[in-house]
Amino acid sequence: MARVRPVLPAEYGETLAALCGMEPLASIPAKETSFTAEMLVLAHFPGDLLTRFLNGFRQAGITPVMLKAVVTDTNAHWDSLSLYQELSAEHDALAAQTPTGKEMV
């Protein structure tokens, strides 16, 4: 079963690992308290479950979240702002490469 955990603006300074319950919260102040786009961060999803979740998300007709990430060893110690900046840059680069400039998934 998947569990949803909304992240409050006051928590944006915490690491992804802390937000996902992989380490204690540290009460780190956030540098930024608002973003212009929604992010979806997935953790603790075995490969097959991740695929089924994303397929179900699409089949249910849920509005796509443009900025998506899976917690990895590399990004687990990033805060929300670092992740947002990285995902936004990746999204912009991908959009520039597609003929219509639109998200493919």
C-alpha positions as CSV (number, residue, x, y, z in Angstrom):
1,M,0.0,0.0,0.0
2,A,1.3,3.4,-0.9
3,R,1.2,6.2,1.7
4,V,1.0,9.9,0.7
5,R,2.8,12.5,2.8
6,P,2.3,16.1,1.9
7,V,5.3,18.2,2.6
8,L,4.7,21.5,4.3
9,P,6.6,24.6,3.3
10,A,8.3,24.7,6.7
11,E,9.8,21.3,5.9
12,Y,11.4,22.3,2.6
13,G,14.8,22.4,4.3
14,E,14.7,18.8,5.4
15,T,16.4,16.1,3.3
16,L,14.4,13.8,1.1
17,A,15.6,10.9,3.3
18,A,14.1,12.6,6.4
19,L,10.8,13.4,4.7
20,C,10.5,9.8,3.6
21,G,11.2,8.4,7.1
22,M,14.7,7.1,6.3
23,E,16.3,9.4,8.9
24,P,15.1,11.7,11.7
25,L,13.8,15.2,10.8
26,A,16.4,17.8,11.7
27,S,14.2,21.0,11.8
28,I,16.4,22.6,9.2
29,P,14.9,26.0,8.1
30,A,13.8,26.2,4.5
31,K,15.6,28.7,2.1
32,E,12.5,28.8,-0.1
33,T,8.9,28.3,0.9
34,S,7.0,28.2,-2.4
35,F,7.4,26.6,-5.8
36,T,5.6,27.3,-9.0
37,A,5.1,23.6,-9.8
38,E,4.0,20.5,-8.0
39,M,6.5,17.7,-7.3
40,L,5.9,14.0,-6.8
41,V,8.6,12.2,-4.9
42,L,8.4,8.4,-4.7
43,A,10.3,6.3,-2.1
44,H,10.3,2.6,-1.1
45,F,8.7,1.5,-4.4
46,P,10.1,-1.8,-5.7
47,G,10.4,-1.6,-9.5
48,D,7.3,-3.5,-10.4
49,L,5.1,-1.6,-7.9
50,L,6.5,1.7,-9.2
51,T,5.5,0.8,-12.8
52,R,2.0,-0.3,-11.7
53,F,1.6,2.9,-9.7
54,L,2.6,5.2,-12.6
55,N,0.4,3.2,-15.0
56,G,-2.5,3.4,-12.6
57,F,-2.0,7.1,-12.2
58,R,-2.3,7.6,-16.0
59,Q,-5.2,5.2,-16.3
60,A,-7.1,7.0,-13.6
61,G,-6.9,10.2,-15.6
62,I,-5.1,12.1,-12.8
63,T,-3.5,15.3,-14.1
64,P,0.1,14.6,-14.7
65,V,2.7,15.9,-12.3
66,M,5.5,17.3,-14.4
67,L,8.2,17.1,-11.8
68,K,8.6,13.5,-10.6
69,A,11.5,11.8,-8.8
70,V,12.4,8.6,-7.1
71,V,14.5,8.8,-4.0
72,T,18.0,7.5,-4.7
73,D,21.3,7.3,-2.9
74,T,22.4,10.4,-4.8
75,N,19.3,12.7,-4.1
76,A,18.3,11.3,-0.6
77,H,20.4,14.1,1.1
78,W,19.0,16.9,-1.1
79,D,16.5,19.3,0.3
80,S,13.2,20.2,-1.6
81,L,14.7,23.3,-3.2
82,S,17.7,21.3,-4.6
83,L,15.4,18.7,-6.0
84,Y,13.0,21.3,-7.4
85,Q,15.9,23.1,-9.2
86,E,17.2,19.8,-10.6
87,L,13.8,18.5,-11.8
88,S,12.9,21.9,-13.3
89,A,16.1,22.0,-15.3
90,E,15.6,18.4,-16.5
91,H,12.0,19.1,-17.4
92,D,13.0,22.3,-19.4
93,A,15.7,20.4,-21.2
94,L,13.3,17.5,-22.2
95,A,10.6,20.0,-23.3
96,A,13.2,21.7,-25.5
97,Q,14.0,18.4,-27.2
98,T,10.4,17.3,-28.0
99,P,8.8,18.6,-31.2
100,T,5.8,20.1,-29.5
101,G,7.6,21.2,-26.3
102,K,5.0,19.2,-24.3
103,E,5.5,16.6,-21.6
104,M,5.4,13.1,-23.1
105,V,4.1,11.2,-20.0
